[in-house]
Amino acid sequence: MNIRKNIPGIRRKTIENLLKLYSKTSFEHGLKLNFIRTADVKISEIKGDKLVEANNLNISNVVVSFITPKKDIKENEVIIYLHGGAYVSGPIKYQVRFIKKIVAKTFIPTYIVKYRKAPEFTYKDALKDVMTIYQYILKKNPNQKITLIGDSAGGGLALSFCLYLKKYNYAQPYKNVLISPWLDVSMSNEKINKQVGKHDVMLGVPGLIEAGKAYSGNTSTKDPLVSPIFGNLKGLPKTLITVGTKELLIHDCRLFKQMAKNQNFELKVSEYVGMFHAFVVAPEVLPEIHEGFMEVVDYINED
């Protein structure tokens, strides 16, 4: 047995086992809220490093961490990052590290937004928090190019936010980057079933359904501002989606791709064979993770 050749496979299996231990346990048999929130990072404790600075702010009662490169800052561009966590938790340390790497590679200042979460709050509160930061940025510089980045639930929120902007006639962001986005909290896609779920080392349908209902509050889980897959895509900014073939949410991403084609919406969907949910945000211990990360960087840097 050539151990060197099998290192990527060993690493992949190790990561998958860790994800099963943490994430799968949180979702497979209902939503274990107290367990999943143990990994949350306090925004006030986010610190800079040798490449980036971190300033933790309270903007009209919305807590953010403003991550900036220590040199070569792109003055007229900014990123708003919306973390995943099924709308009930986060951010976690891997998401913070991911954004620090994004800032270091793109030289674009980034706001990590600690939006309000279910079950204490609903999608209306989350959208209002993102809107607060969006308006704050545009008030400082009306010509700022804003890119939204969201992973998992944060990807769904980013797209719902664009629908929210459209509904109330606000200007759209420059572009979106959605990493394994949760596009339908109703989990109504027929291809998402128990058999398919066995191949996803992170997510479980029962917990996601519970979280989706809490997030939607008294509103239908199929409302476009809750589940953006039910929205009209006309007028929304160009978008990149990265998704792994071993995750539940790939079925909604494929459906969304077909919708985009029918509505002339500029969308690129990149599927990574054998990869797990939100793999792009994980530490770069596999070639596919690095490849996905660099695709995101290149897309952000494109004019």
C-alpha positions in Angstrom: 0.0 0.0 0.0 1.4 3.4 -1.0 0.6 5.6 1.9 1.7 8.8 0.2 -0.8 8.3 -2.6 -3.6 7.6 -0.2 -3.0 10.7 2.0 -5.8 12.7 0.3 -8.2 9.8 0.9 -7.2 9.4 4.5 -7.6 13.2 5.1 -11.0 13.2 3.4 -12.2 10.3 5.6 -10.9 12.0 8.7 -12.7 15.2 7.9 -15.9 13.3 7.1 -15.8 11.5 10.4 -15.3 14.8 12.3 -18.3 16.3 10.4 -20.5 13.4 11.3 -19.5 13.7 14.9 -20.3 17.4 15.1 -22.8 18.5 12.4 -24.7 15.3 11.6 -25.4 14.8 15.3 -26.9 18.3 15.4 -29.4 17.7 12.5 -30.1 14.1 11.9 -32.8 13.5 14.6 -34.1 17.0 15.0 -32.3 20.3 15.9 -30.0 20.0 18.9 -29.6 23.8 19.4 -27.5 23.8 22.5 -25.0 21.4 21.0 -24.6 23.2 17.7 -24.1 26.6 19.3 -21.1 25.5 21.4 -18.9 26.2 18.4 -20.0 29.8 17.9 -17.4 32.5 17.9 -18.0 35.8 19.6 -17.6 38.7 17.2 -15.9 40.7 20.0 -13.2 38.1 20.2 -12.2 38.0 16.5 -8.6 39.2 16.1 -6.4 40.1 13.2 -3.3 38.3 12.2 -0.1 39.0 10.2 -2.1 39.7 7.0 -5.4 41.3 8.1 -6.7 43.6 10.8 -10.0 43.1 12.6 -12.1 45.9 14.1 -15.2 44.7 15.9 -18.1 47.2 15.7 -21.7 47.8 16.7 -23.5 49.5 13.8 -27.0 50.5 14.8 -27.2 47.5 17.1 -25.9 45.1 14.5 -22.6 43.5 15.6 -20.0 43.1 12.9 -16.3 42.3 12.5 -14.6 44.5 9.9 -11.7 42.6 8.4 -9.2 44.7 6.3 -6.0 43.8 4.6 -2.9 45.4 6.1 -1.8 46.6 2.6 -3.0 47.3 -0.9 -6.6 47.8 0.1 -9.1 48.1 -2.7 -10.8 51.3 -1.8 -14.0 51.1 -3.9 -14.9 47.4 -3.2 -16.3 45.7 -0.1 -17.6 42.3 0.8 -20.5 41.5 3.1 -20.2 38.0 4.5 -23.2 36.1 5.8 -22.2 32.9 7.6 -24.0 29.6 7.6 -25.4 27.6 10.6 -28.9 26.8 9.6 -30.0 30.3 10.6 -29.6 29.2 14.3 -25.9 29.4 15.0 -22.5 30.8 13.9 -20.1 32.0 12.9 -17.6 29.3 13.8 -13.8 29.6 13.7 -13.5 28.0 10.3 -15.8 30.6 8.7 -13.8 33.4 10.3 -10.5 31.9 9.0 -12.0 31.5 5.6 -13.0 35.2 5.4 -9.5 36.3 6.6 -8.0 34.3 3.7 -10.5 35.8 1.3 -9.5 39.3 2.4 -5.8 38.5 2.2 -6.2 37.1 -1.3 -8.5 39.8 -2.7 -7.5 42.8 -0.7 -11.2 43.7 -0.3 -12.4 44.9 3.2 -15.1 42.6 4.5 -17.9 42.8 7.1 -18.7 39.6 8.9 -22.3 40.2 10.0 -23.7 38.7 13.2 -27.3 38.7 12.0 -30.1 37.7 14.4 -31.0 34.0 14.4 -33.8 31.6 15.0 -35.6 30.5 17.1 -35.4 33.8 19.0 -35.8 35.8 15.8 -37.0 35.2 12.3 -36.0 35.9 8.7 -37.4 39.5 9.0 -34.8 40.3 11.7 -32.0 38.7 9.7 -32.9 40.7 6.6 -33.1 43.9 8.6 -29.7 43.4 10.0 -28.1 42.8 6.6 -30.0 45.9 5.3 -28.5 48.0 8.1 -25.0 47.1 7.1 -25.8 47.5 3.4 -27.2 51.0 3.8 -24.3 51.9 6.2 -21.8 51.0 3.4 -23.6 52.9 0.7 -24.0 55.9 2.9 -20.2 56.1 3.3 -19.7 55.5 -0.4 -22.7 55.4 -2.8 -20.4 54.0 -5.6 -19.1 51.1 -3.6 -19.0 47.8 -5.4 -20.6 45.3 -2.9 -20.1 41.6 -3.2 -22.2 39.3 -1.0 -20.6 36.0 0.1 -22.7 33.4 2.0 -22.2 29.8 2.8 -25.1 27.4 3.5 -27.9 29.4 5.3 -25.8 32.5 4.7 -26.0 31.8 0.9 -29.7 31.5 1.1 -29.9 34.7 3.1 -27.7 36.5 0.6 -30.0 35.6 -2.3 -33.2 36.4 -0.2 -31.6 39.7 0.5 -31.3 40.5 -3.2 -35.0 39.6 -3.6 -35.7 41.9 -0.6 -33.8 44.8 -2.3 -35.7 44.1 -5.6 -39.1 44.2 -3.8 -38.4 47.6 -2.2 -36.6 49.1 -5.3 -33.1 49.3 -3.8 -29.9 49.0 -5.8 -28.5 45.5 -6.1 -25.0 44.4 -5.1 -22.3 43.9 -7.7 -22.2 40.1 -7.5 -22.9 37.1 -5.3 -20.8 34.1 -4.2 -23.0 31.4 -2.7 -21.2 28.4 -1.2 -23.5 25.3 -0.8 -26.5 27.7 -0.4 -29.6 26.6 1.4 -32.2 27.7 -1.1 -35.3 26.0 0.1 -35.9 25.7 3.9 -39.1 23.8 3.2 -36.9 20.9 2.0 -39.6 20.1 -0.5 -37.4 18.8 -3.3 -38.4 15.2 -3.9 -34.8 14.2 -4.6 -33.9 15.1 -1.0 -34.9 11.9 0.8 -33.6 9.6 3.5 -31.5 7.5 1.0 -29.8 10.6 -0.4 -29.3 11.9 3.1 -27.1 9.0 4.0 -24.4 10.4 1.6 -24.3 13.8 3.4 -21.9 13.7 6.3 -23.1 17.0 7.7 -26.8 17.6 7.2 -29.9 15.8 8.3 -33.4 16.6 7.0 -35.3 16.5 10.4 -33.1 19.2 11.9 -33.1 21.4 8.8 -36.9 21.3 8.6 -37.1 22.3 12.3 -34.7 25.1 11.8 -36.5 26.3 8.6 -39.8 26.5 10.4 -38.3 28.5 13.3 -36.6 30.9 10.8 -39.8 31.5 8.8 -41.9 32.2 11.9 -45.5 32.8 10.9 -44.6 33.1 7.2 -44.7 30.2 4.7 -41.4 28.4 4.4 -41.9 28.7 0.6 -42.0 32.5 0.7 -39.2 33.8 -1.5 -37.7 35.9 1.3 -37.4 32.7 3.3 -36.6 30.3 0.5 -35.2 32.2 -2.5 -35.6 29.3 -4.9 -39.2 30.4 -5.1 -38.4 34.0 -6.2 -38.2 35.7 -9.6 -34.5 36.0 -10.5 -34.9 38.8 -13.0 -32.7 41.8 -12.2 -30.5 40.0 -9.6 -26.7 40.3 -9.8 -24.5 37.7 -11.4 -23.8 34.8 -9.1 -21.4 31.9 -8.5 -22.5 28.8 -6.7 -20.0 26.1 -5.5 -21.4 22.8 -4.3 -20.3 19.3 -3.5 -21.8 16.2 -5.1 -22.1 14.4 -1.7 -24.4 17.0 -0.1 -28.2 17.2 0.2 -28.4 20.7 -1.1 -26.9 19.9 -4.5 -30.4 18.9 -5.7 -31.8 22.4 -5.1 -28.7 24.0 -6.6 -29.3 21.9 -9.8 -32.9 23.0 -9.9 -31.9 26.6 -9.3 -29.5 26.3 -12.3 -32.3 25.3 -14.5 -34.5 28.1 -13.2 -31.7 30.6 -13.9 -31.4 29.3 -17.5 -35.1 29.8 -18.0 -35.0 33.3 -16.6 -31.8 34.5 -18.3 -30.2 35.0 -14.9 -26.3 35.0 -15.1 -25.4 32.1 -12.9 -22.4 29.7 -12.8 -22.7 26.5 -10.8 -19.6 24.5 -10.1 -20.0 21.0 -8.8 -17.1 19.3 -7.0 -17.2 15.5 -7.2 -17.2 13.7 -3.9 -17.1 16.9 -1.8 -19.1 17.6 1.4 -21.3 20.5 2.4 -19.7 23.9 2.4 -16.3 22.3 1.7 -14.8 25.6 0.4 -14.9 27.0 3.9 -13.0 24.1 5.4 -9.2 24.1 6.0 -7.4 23.5 2.8 -6.2 19.9 3.4 -7.6 18.5 0.2 -6.9 19.6 -3.4 -10.6 20.2 -4.1 -10.9 22.5 -1.2 -8.0 24.6 -2.5 -9.5 24.5 -6.0 -12.9 25.7 -4.8 -11.4 28.4 -2.7 -9.4 29.8 -5.6 -12.4 29.7 -7.8 -14.2 31.9 -5.3 -11.2 34.3 -5.2 -10.9 34.5 -9.0 -14.6 35.1 -9.3 -14.5 37.9 -6.8 -11.5 39.5 -8.6 -13.2 39.3 -12.0 -14.4 42.7 -13.4 
